[in-house]
């Protein structure tokens, strides 16, 4: 038995109860091997429906690794796919015909993707689970940095009306595929292809000002939402602003608070591993205070058991804010 095969077997045994529970609830996608916690940093192995997806974030496969992975894929009757960072190119095949399931909902997946990011982020499962359980049919939902709209699909499970915002054309096309896979009403599942900043500024009533106003952008009217999903990348630049989860989280959170109905909730994330959860909590509370919104409650959602964190500080932090 190769070293990786031994690690894989140990990981599968440790997650056996979780995997049984996920399968029983209609889920066929989970992290099989979490490298940083399971003995091989830089390597992740995920099941996505019919695929066993191996991601190499750094380094290369060692002698015997590919054979161990192929053996596992054969045993599980899955197709092995290996992704190496930096090798993602070109436009995706939006409808590959491949899907996976999470709590009975279906999501499009693919064997290749630009930038090599899966179309369904598994560590965000806890957030999607919360959305399915807590967003009622009559709610209005704003899904920012929507990517392939999986959070919007989860929020719409009971019939809520959702507005998905992302600049990526192909991302929203995959989002449309996910909408159709789940039979959601196109009249209540909207797509705004635009940078998040001008959309947020307009929705919150601030408007687009200064040099940014000279650029073309999608016009929207001020509007209040019952739920806002704020799931930004760690660091990004656009003609309208800079996303920086370490230095300036309030730049995004404040307009979200201003676009939230009294009694509404924001599901916010911070992916920056270097940001301490307690420090981020203080940032959330100060921002709400400066925006004039009283926080009625703030709770954290931990990633599920297939994303263990050796130090108890998971890189992905998920907070639910209730504002008066």
C-alpha positions, 0 to 999 in steps of 0.5 A, spaced: 500 500 500 502 506 497 503 512 502 497 516 499 493 510 499 494 509 506 492 516 507 485 515 503 483 509 507 484 513 513 480 519 511 474 514 508 474 511 515 473 517 518 468 520 514 464 514 513 458 516 518 458 523 514 458 520 508 452 515 509 448 521 512 449 525 506 447 520 501 441 519 505 439 526 504 440 526 497 447 528 497 452 525 492 458 530 493 463 531 498 470 532 500 473 525 500 480 527 502 482 534 505 490 535 504 492 540 510 488 536 515 489 529 512 497 529 511 498 531 504 497 539 504 496 541 497 492 535 495 484 535 495 480 529 493 472 531 492 467 526 489 462 530 485 456 525 482 460 521 477 467 524 478 472 523 483 476 530 482 483 531 484 485 538 485 493 539 486 494 546 489 501 546 489 506 540 488 506 534 483 503 527 484 508 522 487 510 515 485 504 511 486 499 517 487 496 516 481 495 509 481 492 509 488 487 515 486 485 511 480 484 504 484 479 509 489 475 511 483 475 504 480 472 502 487 467 507 487 465 507 480 467 514 479 471 517 473 478 520 475 479 527 473 486 531 475 486 538 476 493 542 476 493 549 478 494 554 473 492 549 467 485 552 466 484 555 460 478 557 455 471 557 455 467 552 459 462 547 456 456 550 460 452 544 459 456 538 460 450 533 461 454 532 468 450 533 475 451 532 482 446 533 488 446 536 494 440 535 499 436 533 493 437 539 489 441 538 482 447 542 480 451 542 473 459 540 474 464 539 468 471 536 467 474 542 466 473 549 468 477 556 467 481 557 472 480 550 475 475 552 480 469 547 481 462 550 479 460 548 486 464 549 492 463 544 497 466 548 503 460 552 502 455 547 503 453 549 511 451 556 508 447 553 502 444 548 508 442 554 512 439 558 506 434 552 504 432 551 511 431 559 513 429 563 507 421 562 506 417 563 499 415 570 500 422 572 501 426 577 496 434 575 496 440 578 493 446 574 491 452 577 490 458 575 487 453 569 485 458 565 480 454 559 478 448 561 483 448 555 487 447 559 493 441 563 489 438 556 487 439 554 495 435 560 497 430 559 492 428 552 494 421 554 497 420 559 492 423 565 494 425 571 489 432 571 487 437 576 484 444 574 482 449 578 481 456 577 477 460 580 472 462 573 469 457 571 463 459 564 463 458 563 470 451 566 469 450 561 464 451 555 468 447 559 473 441 558 468 443 551 467 442 550 475 436 554 475 433 549 470 435 543 473 431 545 479 425 547 475 425 554 478 421 559 476 425 564 471 420 570 473 423 569 480 430 567 478 434 573 475 441 575 473 444 581 473 451 581 469 454 587 472 460 589 477 457 588 484 459 595 486 455 599 482 449 595 483 450 595 491 451 603 491 444 603 487 440 598 491 443 602 497 441 609 495 448 611 495 448 611 487 454 611 483 458 617 483 465 621 481 469 617 476 465 611 476 459 614 474 462 616 467 463 608 466 457 604 463 453 600 468 447 597 469 442 601 472 437 599 477 433 602 482 434 602 490 431 596 493 430 593 500 431 585 500 430 580 506 436 576 505 443 578 502 448 573 500 455 576 500 460 571 498 466 575 495 473 573 493 479 574 497 482 579 493 479 582 486 480 589 482 475 592 478 474 599 474 469 600 480 473 598 486 477 593 490 475 587 494 479 586 500 477 582 505 483 583 510 483 591 509 476 593 507 471 588 508 466 594 510 466 597 503 462 591 501 458 590 508 455 597 509 451 598 502 449 591 504 446 593 510 443 599 507 439 595 502 437 590 507 429 590 510 428 591 517 429 584 520 432 582 514 439 577 514 445 577 511 449 571 510 456 573 509 463 570 508 470 571 509 475 566 505 482 570 508 485 565 512 489 570 515 483 573 518 481 571 525 474 570 526 474 574 533 477 580 529 472 579 523 466 579 528 468 586 531 469 588 524 462 586 522 459 589 529 463 596 528 460 596 520 453 595 522 454 600 528 456 605 523 451 604 518 446 605 523 443 598 523 442 595 530 445 587 530 439 583 533 443 577 532 450 574 529 451 567 529 457 563 525 456 557 521 462 552 521 464 548 515 461 541 515 465 535 518 469 533 511 472 540 512 476 539 518 481 544 521 487 542 525 487 549 529 480 550 529 480 556 525 477 554 518 479 559 512 472 559 510 468 563 516 461 564 515 456 569 519 449 570 519 447 577 521 440 579 523 439 587 523 433 591 525 
